[in-house]
Amino acid sequence: MINRRSRMVTFRLSYEEYEQYSAACPAAGVRSMSELARAAMQQFVAVRIASPPVDAQLRELRQQVQVLSTEVQRIGQELEVQSANNGGARVNKLSLASR
């Protein structure tokens, strides 16, 4: 079955944009500017659907930073305890074992 296209989208381009996109058609393997625009929009939508939103990525990064911050604090406290147990002497060995 042929996918009939009955809807039209119109937008304006500068002369330079038109020339640039016209030259890109053969390189992109499309026959017309319409096919190029359609392919670009399909790719844009597919990428937006496939990748998590920026706010979700930011939330994940904040969680990772919090975990790292907690671990740095734990190591600092361990160093303080070891230093106190050694009478302030330099600590040569540090346990980096997980909690």
C-alpha positions, 0 to 999 in steps of 0.5 A, a space after each residue: 500500500 502506498 503511503 499517500 501524503 495529503 498534508 502540507 507544511 510550509 516554511 521560509 528559507 533564506 537564499 543561503 539556506 535554500 542553496 545549502 539544503 538543495 546541495 545536501 539532498 543528493 548527499 543525503 540520498 533524497 530526491 527533493 527538499 521535501 524528502 530531506 525535511 521529512 527525514 530530518 523531522 523523523 530523525 529529530 522526533 526519533 532522537 527525542 523519543 529515544 533519549 531521556 529528557 534533560 531533567 531526568 539526566 540532571 536528576 541522575 547526575 545529582 544522585 551520583 554527585 550525592 553518592 560521591 559526596 557521601 563517600 568522600 565524607 566517609 573517607 575523610 572521617 576514616 582518615 580523621 579516626 586513623 590519624 587520631 588513633 596514631 597520635 596524629 601520625 601520618 596515615 599510610 594505609 586507607 581502607 577504601 572498602 564500600 560501606 
